[in-house]
Amino acid sequence: MTSENARFAFGENWRKFLPLVDEPRIRAAERSLCEMLEVPDLTGKTALDVGCGSGLFSLAARRLGARVRSFDRDQVSVDCTLALRRQHFPDDDAWQVEQGSVLDAGFVARLGQYDVVYAWGVLHHTGAMWQAFENTVQTVRPGGRLFVAIYNDQGRVSDLWRVVKRAYCSGTAGKVAVSSVFMPYFAVGCFVMDLARLRNPLRRYRDRDDERGMAVFRDWVDWLGGYPFEVAKPEKVLAYHRKHGFRLDRLTTRHSGCNEFVFTLSHAATRG
């Protein structure tokens, strides 16, 4: 397990993202869910948002018609999600928000089971990724869907990023040193890539309608500070879920960043 003083303050980053959550970002989040789940909406479904972060995807699921339950171990993230609920669905009993850890088996057992379980970019930041998987799969009802995203295992490159992230989270000096090196590196790299693709380099900073509704600078901060940090090859994630009775419906792989998986749990699956 990872000590608290070496853990990134995800909630603080989400708190700074929250003022950017507007209608185009919400619509982008809705499209992301519908496209990966291959559904027009979530009407009549129950949804669990594991590690809800800013609450953007809980909000998207609720607007798509699901009854939603959101939780996060970080109280600041919980507060962000509550703020979105107050703004968009005040006094709504179809959207529950609470503090809790996916590593707490007792807490997870009390959550029950859901039609859709969403854990995007969460389980690999717990410090015990496979235990987090073990608890998460218990929340999917037979016939239900699991939408999970996990950092790709790049071998030594991933090992190097782990060192960078731990340095960022080691204190103020580490944060300043890492940011001073990598923020310009990201900015220059994106500038060159956009020029090569004949795109306006400024577009990524002002567009508010990207594929998931995220914000580029907050993503950079999340990447540099995202510790604990674990990774897995797609084959390992697939083998794990097949063993637990899941069928792969959709897979999007990336050399760097998160691989996205959508699984369906067999009606015949037995729960341990």
C-alpha positions in Angstrom: 0.0 0.0 0.0 1.1 3.6 -0.6 1.7 6.0 2.2 -0.6 9.0 2.4 2.3 11.5 2.1 3.2 10.1 -1.3 -0.2 10.3 -2.7 -1.4 12.9 -5.3 -4.2 15.2 -4.2 -6.6 14.2 -7.0 -9.4 16.1 -5.4 -7.6 19.4 -5.5 -7.0 19.0 -9.2 -10.7 18.2 -9.8 -11.7 21.2 -7.7 -9.7 23.5 -10.1 -11.3 21.7 -13.1 -14.9 22.2 -11.8 -15.4 25.8 -12.9 -14.7 24.6 -16.5 -17.6 22.1 -16.5 -20.1 23.6 -18.9 -22.6 22.3 -21.3 -20.2 21.3 -24.1 -18.1 19.3 -21.7 -21.1 17.6 -20.2 -22.3 16.7 -23.7 -18.9 15.3 -24.6 -18.9 13.1 -21.5 -22.4 11.9 -22.4 -21.2 11.0 -25.9 -18.2 9.2 -24.5 -20.4 7.0 -22.3 -22.9 6.2 -25.1 -20.3 5.5 -27.7 -18.3 3.1 -25.6 -21.4 1.4 -24.1 -23.0 1.4 -27.6 -26.3 2.7 -26.2 -28.5 5.8 -27.0 -29.0 6.5 -23.3 -29.1 4.9 -19.8 -32.8 5.2 -19.1 -34.0 2.7 -16.5 -30.4 1.6 -15.6 -28.5 1.9 -12.4 -25.0 3.2 -12.5 -22.1 3.2 -10.1 -19.3 5.7 -10.5 -16.2 4.3 -8.8 -13.8 7.1 -7.9 -16.1 9.8 -9.2 -13.5 12.6 -9.2 -15.1 15.8 -10.5 -18.5 14.2 -10.8 -18.6 15.0 -14.5 -19.4 11.4 -15.6 -21.8 10.8 -12.8 -23.6 13.9 -14.0 -23.5 12.6 -17.6 -25.0 9.2 -16.5 -27.7 10.9 -14.6 -28.6 13.2 -17.5 -28.7 10.0 -19.7 -31.4 8.6 -17.4 -29.6 6.4 -15.0 -30.1 6.2 -11.2 -26.5 7.0 -10.1 -24.4 6.2 -7.0 -21.1 8.0 -6.8 -18.2 7.6 -4.4 -14.6 8.6 -4.0 -12.0 8.1 -1.2 -11.0 11.8 -1.6 -13.4 14.1 0.3 -12.6 17.0 -2.0 -13.7 14.9 -5.0 -16.9 14.0 -3.1 -17.5 17.7 -2.5 -16.9 18.5 -6.2 -19.5 15.8 -7.2 -22.0 17.2 -4.6 -21.5 20.6 -6.1 -22.4 19.4 -9.6 -25.4 17.6 -8.2 -26.6 20.7 -6.4 -26.2 22.7 -9.6 -27.9 20.3 -12.0 -30.0 17.9 -9.9 -30.8 19.6 -6.6 -32.7 17.4 -4.0 -32.5 14.4 -6.4 -33.0 11.1 -4.7 -31.9 9.3 -7.9 -28.2 10.4 -7.4 -26.4 9.4 -4.3 -22.9 10.7 -3.5 -20.7 9.5 -0.6 -17.1 9.1 0.6 -15.6 5.6 0.5 -12.7 3.6 -0.8 -12.9 0.9 -3.4 -10.3 -1.0 -1.3 -12.7 -1.2 1.6 -14.4 -4.6 0.9 -17.0 -4.0 3.5 -18.0 -0.6 2.1 -18.1 -2.0 -1.5 -20.2 -5.0 -0.4 -22.8 -2.6 1.0 -23.1 -0.8 -2.4 -24.9 -3.7 -4.0 -24.9 -4.4 -7.7 -25.5 -2.2 -10.8 -26.4 -2.3 -14.5 -23.4 -0.1 -15.3 -20.2 0.2 -13.3 -17.8 3.0 -14.4 -14.2 3.0 -13.2 -12.2 5.2 -15.7 -8.6 5.8 -14.7 -9.2 5.0 -11.0 -8.2 1.5 -10.0 -4.5 2.0 -11.0 -4.2 4.9 -8.6 -5.4 3.0 -5.5 -2.0 1.5 -4.6 -3.5 -2.0 -4.8 -4.9 -2.2 -8.3 -5.8 -6.0 -8.4 -7.5 -5.8 -5.0 -9.5 -2.8 -6.4 -10.4 -5.0 -9.4 -11.5 -7.8 -7.1 -13.8 -5.5 -5.2 -15.1 -3.6 -8.3 -16.2 -6.7 -10.2 -18.5 -7.6 -7.2 -20.6 -4.5 -7.9 -21.6 -5.6 -11.5 -24.9 -7.5 -11.6 -25.2 -10.5 -13.9 -25.9 -9.2 -17.4 -24.4 -5.8 -16.3 -21.6 -3.8 -17.9 -18.2 -2.7 -16.6 -16.5 0.2 -18.2 -12.9 0.4 -17.0 -9.8 2.3 -18.1 -6.3 1.2 -17.0 -2.9 2.6 -17.9 -1.0 0.6 -20.5 2.1 -1.3 -19.4 5.0 0.2 -21.4 7.7 -1.7 -19.5 10.7 0.6 -18.6 8.9 3.7 -19.8 6.2 3.1 -17.2 8.9 2.5 -14.6 10.4 5.9 -15.4 7.0 7.6 -15.2 6.5 6.0 -11.8 9.7 7.7 -10.6 8.6 11.0 -12.0 5.2 10.8 -10.4 6.6 9.8 -7.0 9.1 12.8 -7.2 6.2 15.1 -8.0 4.4 13.9 -4.9 7.4 14.0 -2.6 7.0 17.7 -1.7 7.1 21.2 -3.0 10.6 21.0 -4.3 9.8 17.8 -6.3 6.6 19.3 -7.6 8.4 22.4 -8.8 11.3 20.5 -10.4 9.0 18.0 -12.2 6.6 20.7 -13.5 9.5 23.0 -14.7 10.8 20.2 -16.8 7.7 18.5 -18.1 5.1 21.3 -18.6 7.3 23.0 -21.3 8.0 19.5 -22.7 4.2 18.8 -23.0 3.5 22.2 -24.4 6.2 22.0 -27.1 5.3 18.4 -28.0 1.7 19.3 -28.5 2.6 22.4 -30.5 4.8 20.4 -32.9 2.2 17.6 -33.1 -0.6 20.0 -34.0 1.5 21.7 -36.6 2.4 18.3 -38.2 -1.3 17.6 -38.4 -2.1 21.0 -39.8 -4.2 21.9 -36.8 -4.2 25.2 -35.0 -1.9 24.7 -32.0 -4.0 27.0 -29.8 -7.2 25.0 -30.4 -6.5 22.3 -27.8 -6.3 25.0 -25.1 -9.5 26.8 -25.9 -11.7 23.9 -27.2 -14.2 22.9 -24.6 -15.7 19.9 -26.5 -13.0 17.2 -26.7 -13.7 13.5 -26.7 -14.3 13.1 -22.9 -14.9 16.7 -21.9 -11.6 17.0 -20.1 -9.2 20.1 -19.9 -5.7 19.8 -21.3 -3.8 21.5 -18.4 -5.6 19.7 -15.7 -4.9 16.5 -17.6 -1.2 17.3 -17.6 -1.2 17.9 -13.8 -3.1 14.7 -13.3 -0.5 12.8 -15.4 2.5 14.2 -13.6 1.1 13.8 -10.1 -0.9 10.7 -10.6 0.6 8.5 -7.9 0.1 5.7 -6.8 0.7 4.5 -10.4 0.2 0.9 -11.6 -0.1 -0.4 -15.1 -1.3 -3.6 -16.9 -1.1 -5.0 -20.4 -4.4 -5.5 -22.1 -3.9 -9.3 -22.1 -3.7 -9.4 -18.3 -6.8 -7.3 -17.8 -8.7 -9.5 -20.3 -7.6 -12.7 -18.7 -8.6 -11.5 -15.3 -12.1 -10.6 -16.3 -12.7 -13.7 -18.4 -11.8 -15.7 -15.3 -14.5 -13.8 -13.4 -17.2 -14.5 -16.0 -17.0 -11.3 -18.1 -17.2 -11.1 -21.9 -15.3 -8.3 -23.7 -17.6 -6.1 -25.7 -15.3 -3.3 -26.7 -11.6 -2.5 -26.4 -9.7 0.7 -27.2 -5.9 0.4 -26.8 -3.3 3.1 -26.6 0.5 2.9 -26.5 0.6 5.6 -23.8 -2.3 6.5 -21.6 -5.3 4.4 -20.7 -6.7 1.3 -22.5 -10.5 1.3 -22.3 -12.5 -1.9 -21.8 -16.2 -2.6 -21.8 -17.2 -6.0 -20.4 -20.5 -7.7 -19.8 -20.9 -10.1 -16.9 -22.4 -13.5 -17.9 -25.8 -14.3 -16.3 -24.2 -17.7 -15.4 -21.3 -16.2 -13.5 -20.9 -17.3 -9.9 -19.9 -14.7 -7.3 -17.2 -15.5 -4.8 
